[in-house]
Amino acid sequence: MSTAELKIDLISRIANTEEPRIIEELRRLLDFELDKDAYELNPQQHQRVSEAKAEYFAGNVLSEQQADEAIDQWLDGK
């Protein structure tokens, strides 16, 4: 399906949607994707990024396989 066809299909679906939550979520997603300004982090986010960088540089990382196993264990415990 071409981009033009996808747009027409999406417009049609939005026009026929009665659920405001879906329309609001689509708007939020488009606003985020189309915003070309730099994302500003708050102080807590800056702190967490700094902590994550320090963990990475200290070698406190998981391989993809280790992460997958940890996620699977967590999901099994739910």
N, CA and C of each residue as an Amber inpcrd file, in Angstrom:
protein
   234
   0.8570000  -1.1760000   0.0000000   0.0000000   0.0000000   0.0000000
   0.8990000   1.2330000   0.0000000   0.6040000   2.1620000  -0.8540000
   1.4180000   3.3750000  -0.9600000   1.1440000   4.3040000   0.2280000
   2.0170000   5.2780000   0.3790000   1.8390000   6.2510000   1.4530000
   0.5250000   7.0000000   1.2980000   0.2040000   7.3760000   0.0740000
  -1.0590000   8.0850000  -0.1720000  -2.2570000   7.2210000   0.2000000
  -2.1980000   5.9390000  -0.1560000  -3.2940000   5.0230000   0.1870000
  -3.4020000   4.8330000   1.6970000  -2.2520000   4.7470000   2.3570000
  -2.2550000   4.6110000   3.8220000  -2.8870000   5.8350000   4.4810000
  -2.5450000   7.0130000   3.9870000  -3.1110000   8.2500000   4.5400000
  -4.6220000   8.2800000   4.3610000  -5.0920000   7.9290000   3.1760000
  -6.5340000   7.9240000   2.9100000  -7.2370000   6.9230000   3.8260000
  -6.6460000   5.7370000   3.9690000  -7.2220000   4.7200000   4.8520000
  -7.2790000   5.2170000   6.2880000  -6.1980000   5.8340000   6.7440000
  -6.1430000   6.3420000   8.1110000  -7.1670000   7.4510000   8.3420000
  -7.2740000   8.3710000   7.3890000  -8.2520000   9.4580000   7.5000000
  -9.6580000   8.8870000   7.5770000  -9.9390000   7.8970000   6.7640000
 -11.2580000   7.2640000   6.7770000 -11.5430000   6.6050000   8.1260000
 -10.5690000   5.9000000   8.6430000 -10.7540000   5.2310000   9.9350000
 -10.9640000   6.2430000  11.0600000 -10.1950000   7.3110000  11.0370000
 -10.3510000   8.3430000  12.0620000 -11.7320000   8.9670000  11.9710000
 -12.1920000   9.2430000  10.7500000 -13.5110000   9.8500000  10.5500000
 -14.6220000   8.9530000  11.0650000 -14.4190000   7.6460000  11.0220000
 -15.4510000   6.7010000  11.4590000 -15.2970000   6.2630000  12.9140000
 -14.2650000   6.7260000  13.5850000 -14.0260000   6.3480000  14.9740000
 -14.8780000   7.1960000  15.9110000 -15.5580000   6.5250000  16.8050000
 -16.3920000   7.2060000  17.7920000 -15.7030000   7.3170000  19.1540000
 -14.5460000   6.6890000  19.2820000 -13.8500000   6.6300000  20.5720000
 -12.8830000   7.8060000  20.7130000 -13.2010000   8.7820000  21.5710000
 -12.3170000   9.9600000  21.7220000 -10.9160000   9.5960000  22.1920000
 -10.7990000   8.5380000  22.9910000  -9.4950000   8.1240000  23.5140000
  -8.5390000   7.7800000  22.3730000  -9.0370000   7.1120000  21.3500000
  -8.1880000   6.7340000  20.2180000  -7.7530000   7.9730000  19.4440000
  -8.6860000   8.8760000  19.2300000  -8.3660000  10.1050000  18.4940000
  -7.3480000  10.9330000  19.2650000  -7.5210000  11.0380000  20.5800000
  -6.5680000  11.7860000  21.4070000  -5.1840000  11.1520000  21.3620000
  -5.1360000   9.8190000  21.3920000  -3.8460000   9.1340000  21.3560000
  -3.1610000   9.3350000  19.9950000  -3.9240000   9.2960000  18.9160000
  -3.3640000   9.5650000  17.5950000  -2.8090000  10.9890000  17.5210000
  -3.5390000  11.9200000  18.0710000  -3.0810000  13.3180000  18.0770000
  -1.7900000  13.4730000  18.8710000  -1.7370000  12.8090000  20.0340000
  -0.5440000  12.8660000  20.8700000   0.6550000  12.2790000  20.1280000
   0.4580000  11.1680000  19.4550000   1.5310000  10.5270000  18.7120000
   2.0190000  11.4140000  17.5700000   1.0950000  11.9890000  16.8370000
   1.4800000  12.8700000  15.7370000   2.1720000  14.1240000  16.2480000
   1.6720000  14.6980000  17.3290000   2.3240000  15.8780000  17.9080000
   3.7680000  15.5620000  18.2760000   3.9690000  14.3850000  18.8750000
   5.3130000  13.9820000  19.2820000   6.2150000  13.7890000  18.0620000
   5.7250000  13.0940000  17.0560000   6.5300000  12.7950000  15.8750000
   6.8390000  14.0360000  15.0490000   5.9270000  14.9860000  15.0170000
   6.1130000  16.1620000  14.1770000   6.8390000  17.2940000  14.8770000
   7.0310000  17.1840000  16.1880000   7.7240000  18.2230000  16.9480000
   9.2240000  18.1070000  16.6880000   9.8020000  19.1030000  16.0710000
  11.2250000  19.0680000  15.7170000  12.1070000  19.7220000  16.7730000
  11.4950000  20.2850000  17.8240000  12.2730000  20.9100000  18.8830000
  12.9640000  19.8390000  19.7250000  14.0350000  20.2250000  20.3660000
  14.7490000  19.3120000  21.2510000  13.8950000  19.0160000  22.4690000
  13.9420000  17.7620000  22.8990000  13.1990000  17.3590000  24.0870000
  13.9520000  17.8170000  25.3220000  13.2800000  18.4980000  26.2080000
  13.9040000  19.0040000  27.4310000  13.6760000  18.0340000  28.5780000
  14.7550000  17.6260000  29.2190000  14.6590000  16.7450000  30.3750000
  14.5000000  17.5760000  31.6390000  13.7230000  17.0380000  32.5830000
  13.6120000  17.6980000  33.8770000  14.8010000  17.2590000  34.7380000
  15.0250000  17.8780000  35.8900000  16.1970000  17.5360000  36.7180000
  16.2610000  16.0600000  37.1110000  15.1230000  15.4560000  37.3980000
  15.1170000  14.0370000  37.7670000  15.5420000  13.1630000  36.5790000
  15.1090000  13.5350000  35.3840000  15.4950000  12.7710000  34.2010000
  16.9890000  12.9300000  33.9250000  17.5090000  14.1440000  34.0930000
  18.9580000  14.3580000  33.9350000  19.7290000  13.4830000  34.9170000
  19.2640000  13.4330000  36.1500000  19.9320000  12.6310000  37.1740000
  19.9270000  11.1590000  36.7950000  18.7890000  10.6600000  36.3290000
  18.6910000   9.2430000  35.9660000  19.5780000   8.9140000  34.7640000
  19.6510000   9.8190000  33.7870000  20.5260000   9.6030000  32.6330000
  21.9800000   9.5470000  33.0920000  22.3670000  10.4360000  33.9960000
  23.7330000  10.4300000  34.5230000  24.0370000   9.1270000  35.2480000
  23.0840000   8.6550000  36.0440000  23.2580000   7.3900000  36.7560000
  23.3980000   6.2260000  35.7850000  22.5730000   6.2210000  34.7410000
  22.6210000   5.1430000  33.7480000  23.9600000   5.1460000  33.0050000
  24.4670000   6.3330000  32.6720000  25.7720000   6.4180000  32.0080000
  26.8670000   5.8720000  32.9180000  26.8140000   6.2270000  34.1780000
  27.8180000   5.7470000  35.1300000  27.7670000   4.2240000  35.2420000
  26.5680000   3.6620000  35.2930000  26.4210000   2.2060000  35.3480000
  27.0160000   1.5610000  34.0990000  26.7420000   2.1570000  32.9480000
  27.2530000   1.6200000  31.6840000  28.7760000   1.6400000  31.6700000
  29.3670000   2.7740000  32.0040000  30.8190000   2.9050000  31.9690000
  31.4970000   2.0380000  33.0300000  30.7650000   1.6870000  34.0950000
  31.3080000   0.7970000  35.1230000  31.1510000  -0.6730000  34.7240000
  30.5080000  -0.9130000  33.5910000  30.3440000  -2.2880000  33.1190000
  29.1240000  -2.9860000  33.6810000  28.2470000  -2.2600000  34.3150000
  27.0330000  -2.8490000  34.8900000  25.9410000  -2.9330000  33.8240000
  26.1510000  -3.8620000  32.8830000  25.2110000  -4.0270000  31.7720000
  24.8630000  -5.4990000  31.6250000  23.7560000  -5.7650000  30.9490000
  23.3440000  -7.1280000  30.6500000  23.4580000  -7.3580000  29.1480000
  23.7570000  -8.5910000  28.7910000  23.6890000  -8.9450000  27.3760000
  22.2170000  -9.0280000  26.9930000  21.9510000  -9.0710000  25.7000000
  20.5560000  -9.1820000  25.2510000  19.9290000 -10.4580000  25.7940000
  20.6870000 -11.5460000  25.7890000  20.1750000 -12.8160000  26.2950000
  19.8710000 -12.7280000  27.7910000  20.7710000 -12.1110000  28.5630000
  20.5320000 -11.9520000  29.9960000  19.2970000 -11.0920000  30.2620000
  19.1480000 -10.0360000  29.4840000  17.9820000  -9.1670000  29.6500000
  16.7020000  -9.9170000  29.3130000  16.7260000 -10.6850000  28.2240000
  15.5510000 -11.4720000  27.8410000  15.1800000 -12.4640000  28.9460000
  16.1850000 -13.1180000  29.5220000  15.9320000 -14.0770000  30.6010000
  15.3540000 -13.3770000  31.8310000  15.8870000 -12.2160000  32.1710000
  15.3750000 -11.4670000  33.3250000  13.9280000 -11.0480000  33.0880000
  13.6220000 -10.6100000  31.8720000  12.2500000 -10.2150000  31.5500000
  11.3260000 -11.4240000  31.6210000  11.7580000 -12.5520000  31.0770000
  10.9440000 -13.7640000  31.1260000  10.6730000 -14.1880000  32.5610000
  11.6800000 -14.1270000  33.4220000  11.4890000 -14.4670000  34.8360000
  10.4990000 -13.5210000  35.4940000  10.6230000 -12.2410000  35.1720000
   9.7150000 -11.2440000  35.7450000   8.2860000 -11.4940000  35.2850000
   8.1130000 -11.8000000  34.0000000   6.7780000 -12.0570000  33.4650000
   6.1770000 -13.3290000  34.0500000   6.9940000 -14.3470000  34.2750000
   6.5090000 -15.5850000  34.8720000   6.0360000 -15.3760000  36.3040000
   6.6190000 -14.3960000  36.9840000   6.2530000 -14.1160000  38.3680000
   4.9690000 -13.3060000  38.4900000   4.4480000 -12.8340000  37.3990000
   3.2250000 -11.9940000  37.4230000   1.9950000 -12.8420000  37.5210000
